[in-house]
Amino acid sequence: MPDENFPLLVFQPVSGPNQEWASVYVHGAELADAAVLERLFEKFGLAEAISGLACLLPAGVVERLDGARLPARLVVQEAGSPPPTATLPASTAHSGPQHTLLLKLLAQITHDAETRDIEATLKHDPQLSVQLLRLVNSVAFSPSTRINSFAHAITLLGRRQLQRWLQLLLYASQTSGGAANPLMAAAALRASLMEGLCKATGGDRTTQDEAFMVGMFSLLEVLFAQPLASIIAPLRLAEEISTALLQHTGKLGILLTLAEAAGGGPEMVAPALKQARISNEIWCKAQIGALHWTTQIGREQ
């Protein structure tokens, strides 16, 4: 059972000069006692979630922690002042042939198209086809497995994982300087957070997938610089998904409102949590899980 006295914590990734995450700031840590904070790193998995990143804590918090009880791999630093309210990075991506192809593939998968039709669409872009084969080879299959067709690769990967990979690829286009689009991490974090919150509140696997999709697609308007309604129209999404994205209604819409509030700190999160009927502890655990997944994905790109 969640602890009713658990403090409201909001984890905000902070980007470095190259637009990649350099640290994670913990809003609300000044209101938590040392025992709760130390529990975050091991029992809740925060140390693993931010592996390689600095954990920034408000002034005066670091002194209250017992360094001997913290994971040795963890880098804890005191932040001189809180970071500014998080803002979404401006997109440097442009709608092009591959984006159009990705949206077509997503529409096919959403509507359970035949594998041969998905394979035919993939063949229109050699680069995308190569990326698919690399992905399949990176997954834990037997080294002796030999892929004999794109249809075989799709079958090995599975449609659920293929769908998520395609969603991420929408944001993974490269900037002119060769750096990854910073919107990708923001979209992945939001999608994973919504999925985790949905699971924690009793959503089945299908609803969790829908929550993930809503979070991922919620930044397409920023990516394409076009109205979201016109971008998702060709996908013919389920009503629950489209109304969540366009109207922020229904269970998925409430979760989207909560995920968006995370950028504004505890003051914005508190009322959104109340509306969603989610405890501070469940919220904390979902954020940590999302941070972990997003950092893993970022290192695999």
Secondary structure as UniProt FT lines:
FT   TURN            4..5
FT   STRAND          10..15
FT   TURN            17..18
FT   STRAND          21..27
FT   HELIX           29..31
FT   HELIX           34..42
FT   HELIX           46..49
FT   TURN            50..52
FT   STRAND          54..57
FT   TURN            59..60
FT   HELIX           62..64
FT   HELIX           67..69
FT   TURN            72..73
FT   STRAND          75..78
FT   HELIX           97..110
FT   TURN            111..112
FT   HELIX           115..122
FT   TURN            123..124
FT   HELIX           126..138
FT   TURN            143..144
FT   HELIX           150..157
FT   HELIX           159..171
FT   TURN            176..177
FT   HELIX           183..200
FT   TURN            201..202
FT   HELIX           205..217
FT   TURN            218..219
FT   HELIX           220..224
FT   HELIX           228..232
FT   HELIX           233..235
FT   HELIX           239..247
FT   HELIX           250..261
FT   HELIX           262..264
FT   HELIX           266..276
FT   HELIX           280..300
//
